[in-house]
């Protein structure tokens, strides 16, 4: 997890060329709903997306609530959320030689235009309710892929597992993977925080 003291805050214009195709973007939220999500996941992160180069333009490819799957310029998101987007290297030091970065990117791009997975988000959230946890255990098996729209972090995990052939959170099913789970995975490594354009 990235603490405030360890943050390296840079402008997008200073570091865009250092952002790799397929890097993970984790957003720190603000407001009551974001605080609830962050508290439940024991993390400041409330949203996950991917940095994807399209020609000379860097995009944020995501599945976002009220929007669904989409690709928007990363600069537009940095303007909207300055200092709240952390960039994480995907497959740092190429430790997973079998990882197919191109396949993961293509899988993420195929999600543009999909609906947002509210049902999946609710299922993941229910795992944090004390009484509910007695009756419902976290799913660790990805073999039972549910045919429903994903939510943000589920989409990112699916892209790496299905398209990239590496499960970034191997002991947790994609459909209940939260942004905090991605932040704790050794498959990603914090690089810097985008403080502005």
Residue pairs with C-beta under 8 A, 6 or more apart in sequence:
1 43
1 183
1 184
2 86
2 183
2 190
2 193
6 190
7 86
7 192
7 193
8 191
8 192
8 193
9 83
9 192
9 193
9 195
10 192
10 193
10 194
10 195
11 194
11 195
11 196
11 197
12 58
12 74
12 75
12 78
12 194
12 196
12 197
13 197
15 87
15 192
15 194
16 58
16 74
18 191
19 51
19 58
19 74
19 87
19 191
20 51
20 89
20 90
21 51
21 52
21 53
21 101
21 105
22 50
22 51
22 52
22 90
22 101
22 104
22 105
22 108
23 50
23 51
23 87
23 88
23 89
23 90
23 191
24 48
24 49
24 50
24 51
24 87
24 88
24 89
24 90
24 156
24 182
24 188
25 48
25 49
25 50
25 51
25 60
25 62
25 74
25 77
25 85
25 86
25 87
25 88
26 45
26 47
26 48
26 85
26 86
26 88
26 179
26 182
26 183
27 45
27 46
27 47
27 48
27 49
27 81
27 84
27 85
27 86
27 179
28 34
28 38
28 44
28 45
28 46
28 84
28 85
28 86
29 35
29 37
29 38
29 44
29 45
29 46
29 47
29 84
30 84
33 46
34 46
37 46
37 125
38 44
38 45
38 46
38 180
40 125
40 128
40 178
41 128
41 178
41 179
41 180
41 181
42 180
43 178
43 179
43 180
43 183
43 184
45 86
45 179
45 180
45 182
45 183
46 179
47 62
47 64
47 152
47 153
47 179
48 62
48 152
48 153
48 155
48 156
48 179
48 182
49 60
49 61
49 62
49 64
49 77
49 152
49 156
50 60
50 61
50 62
50 105
50 108
50 156
50 159
51 58
51 59
51 60
51 61
51 74
51 87
52 58
52 59
52 60
52 61
52 71
52 105
52 108
52 109
53 59
54 71
57 73
58 73
58 74
58 75
59 71
59 72
59 73
59 74
60 71
60 72
60 73
60 74
60 76
60 77
61 70
61 71
61 108
61 109
61 111
61 112
62 69
62 70
62 71
62 72
62 152
62 155
63 69
63 70
63 111
63 114
63 116
63 117
63 149
63 150
63 151
63 152
63 154
63 155
64 70
64 116
64 152
65 116
65 118
65 121
65 151
65 152
66 116
67 116
68 113
68 114
68 115
68 116
68 149
69 111
69 112
69 113
69 114
69 115
69 116
69 149
69 155
70 112
70 113
71 109
71 112
74 194
75 197
77 85
78 85
78 194
78 196
78 197
79 196
79 197
82 194
82 195
82 196
83 193
83 194
83 195
83 196
84 193
85 193
85 194
86 190
86 191
86 192
86 193
86 194
87 190
87 191
87 192
87 193
87 194
88 182
88 183
88 188
88 189
88 190
88 191
89 188
89 189
89 190
89 191
90 99
90 101
90 104
90 160
90 187
90 188
91 99
91 101
91 164
91 166
91 187
92 188
92 189
95 186
96 166
96 187
98 165
98 166
99 160
99 164
99 165
99 166
100 163
100 164
100 165
101 164
103 163
103 164
103 165
104 159
104 160
104 163
104 164
105 159
105 163
106 163
107 158
107 159
107 162
107 163
107 164
108 155
108 156
108 159
108 163
111 150
111 155
111 159
114 149
114 150
115 149
116 149
116 151
117 148
117 149
117 150
117 151
117 154
118 151
119 148
120 146
120 148
120 149
120 150
120 151
120 154
120 175
120 176
121 151
123 175
123 176
124 151
124 154
124 175
124 176
124 177
124 178
126 132
126 136
127 133
127 136
127 138
127 176
138 172
138 173
138 176
139 172
139 173
139 175
139 176
140 171
140 172
140 173
141 173
142 161
142 167
142 173
142 174
144 173
145 174
146 175
150 158
150 174
150 175
152 179
153 177
153 178
153 179
153 181
153 182
154 174
154 175
154 176
154 177
156 168
156 177
156 182
157 167
157 168
157 169
157 174
157 177
157 181
157 182
158 174
160 166
160 167
160 168
160 187
161 167
161 168
161 174
166 187
168 182
168 185
168 187
168 188
169 177
169 181
169 182
169 185
169 187
172 181
182 188
